[in-house]
Amino acid sequence: MVTETVAELRKIRTDLDMLTNLYSKLVDRLISEEEPEVEDLKAIRNKDRIASEAELLKVLDA
């Protein structure tokens, strides 16, 4: 037996799912998807070099 509270919560969940779907479609229409530029792809793929403590102190004149 489903209580009134459980039924109401299921209805709310359904409404939230519908709103999430509508929001997603709206965002897809408003924000066009662009292909990344070559420079961006390089930045994504390249491994970052981590500066040492000595390098940081040198740059900060500490």
C-alpha positions as CSV (number, residue, x, y, z in Angstrom):
1,M,0.0,0.0,0.0
2,V,1.4,3.4,-1.1
3,T,0.9,6.1,1.4
4,E,-0.2,9.6,0.4
5,T,3.2,11.0,1.2
6,V,5.0,8.4,-1.0
7,A,2.6,9.1,-3.9
8,E,3.2,12.9,-3.5
9,L,7.0,12.4,-3.4
10,R,6.8,10.3,-6.6
11,K,4.8,13.1,-8.3
12,I,7.4,15.7,-7.2
13,R,10.2,13.5,-8.5
14,T,8.4,13.2,-11.9
15,D,8.0,16.9,-12.0
16,L,11.6,17.5,-11.2
17,D,12.7,15.1,-13.9
18,M,10.6,16.9,-16.4
19,L,11.9,20.3,-15.4
20,T,15.5,19.0,-15.5
21,N,14.9,17.7,-19.0
22,L,13.3,21.0,-20.2
23,Y,16.2,23.0,-18.7
24,S,18.7,20.8,-20.4
25,K,17.0,21.3,-23.8
26,L,16.9,25.1,-23.2
27,V,20.6,25.3,-22.4
28,D,21.4,23.2,-25.5
29,R,19.4,25.7,-27.7
30,L,20.9,28.9,-26.0
31,I,24.5,27.8,-25.8
32,S,26.0,26.6,-29.0
33,E,28.6,23.9,-28.8
34,E,31.9,24.8,-30.4
35,E,34.8,22.7,-31.5
36,P,37.9,23.4,-29.4
37,E,40.7,25.2,-31.2
38,V,44.1,23.6,-31.8
39,E,45.7,25.6,-29.0
40,D,42.9,24.4,-26.6
41,L,43.4,20.8,-27.6
42,K,47.1,21.0,-27.0
43,A,46.5,22.5,-23.5
44,I,44.1,19.7,-22.6
45,R,46.4,16.9,-23.9
46,N,49.7,18.2,-22.6
47,K,50.8,17.2,-19.2
48,D,51.3,20.1,-16.9
49,R,54.8,20.8,-15.4
50,I,54.8,21.3,-11.7
51,A,57.1,24.1,-10.4
52,S,59.4,23.3,-7.6
53,E,59.4,25.3,-4.3
54,A,62.7,26.9,-5.3
55,E,61.2,28.1,-8.6
56,L,58.2,29.6,-6.9
57,L,60.3,31.4,-4.3
58,K,62.5,32.8,-7.1
59,V,59.5,34.1,-9.0
60,L,58.1,35.7,-5.8
61,D,61.5,37.2,-4.9
62,A,61.3,35.5,-1.5
